[in-house]
Amino acid sequence: MGNFEAMEVECLHQFGVASRKTDCRGSFIKLTWFRDLKDRIVLTDDIHIQILVGVRYASHTFFVNGKFCKDPMLVVAEDFFKHVDAGNTTNKLGSKVTPVSVNELFGLNTLGISLARIDFAPRGLNPPHIHPRGTEIVIVIEGTLHVGFVTSNQNNGQNRLFTKVLNKGDVFVFPIGLPHFQLNVGYGNAVAIAALSSQNAGVITIANAVFGSTPPISDEILAKAFQIDKNTIDYLQNQFWYDNN
């Protein structure tokens, strides 16, 4: 990684960013920056700035949160627009997550929010997973969902499970970094909309990560961790772990 000199700097007009002298919703902005190995300016953390749209590929030398920034004069309405169709739930899990993060909607760059549409077939499952960089709040648009999350390790060695059955219009929150799930317990299809407190909250599907990593985690490690025999671990690692995202 090399040695990076980190410091706080005010946003500069030449980068299309609000500065101390700009009345941008009440205050000036400071950012943490460093130079990477290619001598590019890198800005980190969620920040409130004037239009700073991400792009997929660029030769620019300025980017925020891992996204190159588009010239503000080239920003268009389409950078802030996306249509989302129903997801195809014909798969092993019976669910499909359609994300709308900064990877799909570049106008979200630096705004610290994103969403996802989650479609469920009857008995469809969005399996236990984690968002390492964002809290999730979900609202049920159609159907009935059994949802829940598990807390981090407690002093007594236990992890508490919080669950609820949600119907149309119900809302539930999954705190950042905690394992959570949604299961369609109704007789028909179900749809939910999830909002996340990050432009790119990330997702770690627990079963896929543990049993489907490349290269695989040693079966000795997993057998000891799960307190089961290696044959069972080998069986699980030989399964196809479907990704519904």
C-alpha positions as CSV (number, residue, x, y, z in Angstrom):
1,M,0.0,0.0,0.0
2,G,2.9,2.4,0.7
3,N,3.0,5.3,3.1
4,F,0.2,7.8,2.6
5,E,0.3,11.3,4.0
6,A,-3.2,11.9,5.4
7,M,-4.6,15.3,6.2
8,E,-7.8,17.3,6.1
9,V,-8.3,19.7,3.2
10,E,-11.1,22.0,2.2
11,C,-13.1,21.1,-0.9
12,L,-11.8,23.0,-3.9
13,H,-13.9,24.7,-6.5
14,Q,-11.7,23.3,-9.3
15,F,-13.0,19.9,-8.4
16,G,-16.6,21.0,-8.6
17,V,-17.0,20.8,-4.8
18,A,-18.4,23.3,-2.3
19,S,-15.8,25.2,-0.4
20,R,-15.7,27.2,2.9
21,K,-17.0,30.2,0.9
22,T,-19.9,28.3,-0.5
23,D,-23.3,28.4,1.2
24,C,-23.8,24.7,0.6
25,R,-26.6,23.7,3.1
26,G,-25.1,25.7,5.9
27,S,-21.4,24.9,6.3
28,F,-18.1,24.3,4.6
29,I,-16.8,20.7,4.2
30,K,-13.6,19.0,5.1
31,L,-12.3,15.7,3.6
32,T,-9.6,13.2,4.4
33,W,-7.3,12.8,1.5
34,F,-4.2,10.9,0.5
35,R,-2.2,10.2,-2.6
36,D,-2.1,6.6,-3.9
37,L,0.7,4.9,-5.7
38,K,-0.3,6.5,-9.0
39,D,-0.3,10.0,-7.4
40,R,-4.0,10.4,-7.7
41,I,-6.0,12.4,-5.2
42,V,-8.3,10.1,-3.2
43,L,-11.1,11.4,-1.0
44,T,-12.8,9.2,1.6
45,D,-15.9,9.1,3.8
46,D,-19.5,10.2,3.1
47,I,-19.6,13.9,2.4
48,H,-22.2,16.4,1.4
49,I,-21.1,18.2,-1.7
50,Q,-22.4,19.8,-4.8
51,I,-22.9,17.6,-7.9
52,L,-20.1,15.1,-8.0
53,V,-21.3,12.2,-10.1
54,G,-19.3,8.9,-10.4
55,V,-18.3,7.3,-13.6
56,R,-17.4,3.7,-14.3
57,Y,-14.1,4.3,-16.1
58,A,-12.1,7.4,-16.6
59,S,-8.6,8.8,-16.9
60,H,-9.4,11.6,-14.4
61,T,-7.1,11.9,-11.4
62,F,-9.8,12.8,-8.8
63,F,-12.2,10.3,-7.3
64,V,-14.4,10.0,-4.2
65,N,-15.3,6.8,-2.4
66,G,-13.6,4.7,-5.1
67,K,-15.5,6.4,-8.0
68,F,-13.9,8.7,-10.5
69,C,-15.8,12.0,-10.5
70,K,-17.5,13.3,-13.7
71,D,-16.8,16.9,-14.8
72,P,-19.8,18.8,-13.3
73,M,-20.4,20.5,-16.6
74,L,-21.0,17.1,-18.2
75,V,-23.5,15.9,-15.6
76,V,-27.0,15.2,-17.1
77,A,-30.4,14.1,-15.7
78,E,-29.8,10.5,-16.7
79,D,-27.0,10.3,-14.1
80,F,-29.7,10.5,-11.5
81,F,-32.3,8.2,-13.1
82,K,-32.8,4.5,-13.2
83,H,-35.8,2.2,-13.9
84,V,-36.1,-1.0,-11.8
85,D,-38.0,-4.0,-13.0
86,A,-39.2,-6.9,-11.0
87,G,-36.5,-9.5,-10.3
88,N,-36.5,-13.0,-11.6
89,T,-37.1,-15.3,-8.7
90,T,-36.7,-18.6,-10.6
91,N,-33.7,-19.8,-8.7
92,K,-32.7,-22.0,-5.8
93,L,-33.5,-19.3,-3.2
94,G,-36.7,-18.1,-4.8
95,S,-35.6,-14.5,-4.4
96,K,-33.9,-11.7,-6.3
97,V,-32.3,-8.5,-5.0
98,T,-32.0,-5.7,-7.5
99,P,-29.6,-3.1,-6.1
100,V,-29.6,0.6,-6.9
101,S,-26.2,1.6,-5.5
102,V,-23.6,3.9,-6.9
103,N,-22.5,1.0,-9.1
104,E,-25.9,1.2,-10.9
105,L,-26.8,4.9,-10.4
106,F,-23.7,7.1,-10.6
107,G,-25.6,10.1,-9.3
108,L,-25.6,8.5,-5.8
109,N,-21.8,9.2,-5.6
110,T,-21.0,10.8,-2.2
111,L,-24.7,11.0,-1.1
112,G,-24.5,8.1,1.4
113,I,-27.7,6.4,0.4
114,S,-28.9,3.6,-1.9
115,L,-31.8,1.1,-2.2
116,A,-32.7,-2.3,-3.4
117,R,-35.9,-4.0,-4.6
118,I,-36.3,-7.5,-3.3
119,D,-38.6,-9.9,-5.0
120,F,-39.8,-13.2,-3.4
121,A,-41.5,-16.3,-4.8
122,P,-43.7,-18.2,-2.3
123,R,-41.3,-19.4,0.4
124,G,-38.5,-17.5,-1.2
125,L,-35.6,-16.5,1.0
126,N,-33.1,-13.7,1.1
127,P,-30.5,-15.7,3.0
128,P,-28.6,-14.5,6.1
129,H,-26.2,-11.8,5.0
130,I,-24.4,-8.7,6.2
131,H,-24.0,-5.2,4.9
132,P,-20.6,-4.1,6.2
133,R,-21.0,-0.4,5.4
134,G,-24.7,0.4,5.9
135,T,-27.8,0.1,8.0
136,E,-30.9,-1.2,6.1
137,I,-34.5,-0.2,6.6
138,V,-37.1,-2.3,4.7
139,I,-40.7,-1.7,3.9
140,V,-43.0,-4.5,2.6
141,I,-44.8,-3.5,-0.6
142,E,-46.6,-6.8,-1.2
143,G,-47.0,-10.1,0.7
144,T,-45.9,-11.3,4.2
145,L,-42.2,-11.6,5.3
146,H,-40.6,-13.2,8.3
147,V,-37.5,-11.1,9.0
148,G,-34.8,-11.0,11.6
149,F,-31.3,-10.1,12.7
150,V,-28.8,-11.4,15.1
151,T,-26.8,-9.2,17.5
152,S,-23.0,-9.2,17.9
153,N,-21.5,-11.4,20.6
154,Q,-22.7,-10.6,24.1
155,N,-20.8,-10.9,27.4
156,N,-22.8,-14.0,28.3
157,G,-21.6,-15.7,25.1
158,Q,-25.0,-15.5,23.5
159,N,-26.2,-13.7,20.3
160,R,-29.8,-12.4,20.5
161,L,-32.2,-13.0,17.6
162,F,-34.8,-10.3,16.9
163,T,-37.6,-11.4,14.5
164,K,-40.9,-10.0,13.3
165,V,-43.6,-11.0,10.7
166,L,-44.1,-8.1,8.4
167,N,-47.2,-7.4,6.3
168,K,-47.8,-4.8,3.6
169,G,-46.8,-1.4,4.8
170,D,-44.7,-2.6,7.8
171,V,-41.1,-1.4,8.3
172,F,-38.2,-3.0,10.0
173,V,-34.6,-1.9,10.6
174,F,-31.4,-4.1,10.3
175,P,-28.5,-2.3,12.0
176,I,-25.2,-2.0,10.2
177,G,-23.0,-5.1,10.1
178,L,-25.4,-7.5,11.7
179,P,-26.5,-10.8,10.1
180,H,-30.1,-10.6,8.9
181,F,-32.6,-12.4,6.6
182,Q,-36.0,-12.2,5.0
183,L,-38.3,-15.1,4.2
184,N,-41.6,-15.0,2.3
185,V,-44.1,-16.8,4.6
186,G,-47.2,-15.9,2.5
187,Y,-49.0,-17.9,-0.2
188,G,-48.2,-15.5,-3.0
189,N,-45.3,-13.4,-4.2
190,A,-43.8,-10.7,-2.0
191,V,-42.0,-7.5,-2.7
192,A,-40.0,-5.3,-0.4
193,I,-37.9,-2.1,-0.8
194,A,-34.8,-1.7,1.2
195,A,-33.0,1.6,1.8
196,L,-29.4,1.6,2.9
197,S,-27.3,4.3,4.7
198,S,-24.5,4.0,2.2
199,Q,-24.0,4.6,-1.5
200,N,-22.4,1.2,-1.6
201,A,-23.3,-0.8,1.5
202,G,-21.7,-4.0,0.3
203,V,-23.1,-7.5,0.9
204,I,-21.6,-10.6,2.4
205,T,-23.9,-13.7,2.0
206,I,-22.8,-15.8,5.0
207,A,-23.1,-19.3,3.5
208,N,-21.6,-18.3,0.2
209,A,-18.6,-16.6,1.9
210,V,-17.9,-19.4,4.4
211,F,-18.5,-22.5,2.1
212,G,-18.1,-21.0,-1.4
213,S,-15.0,-18.9,-1.1
214,T,-12.2,-19.1,-3.7
215,P,-9.9,-20.7,-2.7
216,P,-11.9,-22.6,-0.2
217,I,-11.3,-22.3,3.6
218,S,-9.6,-25.3,5.0
219,D,-12.1,-28.0,6.0
220,E,-10.2,-28.5,9.2
221,I,-10.8,-24.9,10.2
222,L,-14.5,-25.1,9.3
223,A,-15.0,-28.4,10.9
224,K,-13.6,-27.1,14.2
225,A,-15.5,-23.8,14.0
226,F,-18.8,-25.5,13.3
227,Q,-18.1,-28.5,15.5
228,I,-19.0,-31.0,12.7
229,D,-17.1,-33.6,10.8
230,K,-14.9,-32.8,7.7
231,N,-17.2,-34.9,5.4
232,T,-20.1,-32.6,6.1
233,I,-17.9,-29.6,5.4
234,D,-16.6,-31.1,2.2
235,Y,-20.2,-31.8,1.1
236,L,-21.2,-28.2,1.8
237,Q,-18.2,-26.8,0.0
238,N,-19.1,-28.9,-3.1
239,Q,-22.5,-27.3,-3.3
240,F,-23.3,-24.5,-5.8
241,W,-23.9,-21.4,-3.6
242,Y,-26.3,-19.2,-5.6
243,D,-25.9,-15.4,-5.3
244,N,-29.3,-13.7,-5.5
245,N,-27.9,-10.2,-5.8
